[in-house]
Amino acid sequence: MDSQAETALMELNGKFERMMDNIEIVKDKQEEMAEDIAKIKEAVYNPDSGIYARIRDLESFKGQVSKVLWIIMTALIGLGMHQVLSSIG
């Protein structure tokens, strides 16, 4: 082999090594992203502490508060009507 061919082969080998290093970096980043996505999925879909479970709990609490408010409002209206009726009679 002549000197030019060896130089070209060494340059090609160096470029190939850089390409392999870059592919390895991309592979590592892809694995990191897959782990992050798995953590996000767990945080969202976990039936006990995920976002959907929290929303379900908040909706349940909201329903209970709404019922209590209706009971309180009905009682206040009833007491008000009783006061009005007892002051007339």
C-alpha positions in Angstrom: 0.0 0.0 0.0 1.2 3.4 -0.7 1.3 6.3 1.7 -1.8 8.0 0.3 -3.9 4.9 0.7 -2.8 4.4 4.2 -3.6 8.1 5.1 -7.0 7.8 3.5 -7.6 4.5 5.3 -6.6 6.1 8.6 -8.8 9.1 8.0 -11.7 6.8 7.2 -11.0 4.8 10.3 -11.0 8.0 12.4 -14.3 9.1 10.9 -15.7 5.7 11.5 -14.6 5.8 15.2 -16.3 9.3 15.6 -19.4 8.0 14.0 -19.5 5.0 16.4 -18.9 7.3 19.4 -21.8 9.5 18.2 -24.0 6.4 17.8 -23.1 5.3 21.3 -24.0 8.7 22.7 -27.4 8.6 20.9 -28.0 5.1 22.2 -27.3 6.3 25.8 -29.6 9.3 25.4 -32.3 7.1 24.0 -32.1 4.8 27.0 -32.2 7.8 29.3 -35.3 9.1 27.6 -36.9 5.6 27.8 -36.3 5.6 31.6 -37.8 9.1 31.9 -40.8 8.2 29.9 -41.3 5.1 32.1 -41.2 7.3 35.2 -43.7 9.7 33.6 -46.1 6.9 32.8 -45.8 5.6 36.3 -46.5 9.0 37.8 -49.6 9.4 35.5 -51.1 6.0 35.5 -50.2 4.6 39.0 -53.6 3.6 40.4 -52.7 4.6 44.0 -50.8 7.8 43.7 -50.8 8.8 40.0 -52.4 11.9 38.5 -55.6 10.0 37.6 -55.9 8.8 41.2 -55.5 12.3 42.5 -58.0 13.7 40.1 -60.5 11.0 41.1 -59.9 11.9 44.8 -60.5 15.6 44.1 -63.7 14.8 42.2 -64.9 12.6 45.1 -64.1 15.4 47.6 -65.8 18.0 45.4 -69.0 15.8 45.3 -69.0 15.4 49.1 -68.5 19.2 49.6 -71.4 19.9 47.2 -73.7 17.6 49.1 -72.8 19.2 52.4 -73.3 22.7 51.0 -76.8 21.7 49.7 -77.7 20.4 53.2 -76.4 23.6 54.9 -78.3 25.8 52.4 -81.5 23.8 52.9 -81.2 24.1 56.6 -80.5 27.8 56.5 -83.5 28.4 54.2 -85.7 26.3 56.5 -84.5 28.2 59.6 -85.1 31.5 57.8 -88.6 30.4 56.8 -89.3 29.3 60.4 -88.2 32.7 61.7 -90.4 34.5 59.2 -93.4 32.3 59.9 -93.0 32.4 63.7 -92.7 36.2 63.7 -96.0 36.5 61.7 -97.9 34.1 63.8 
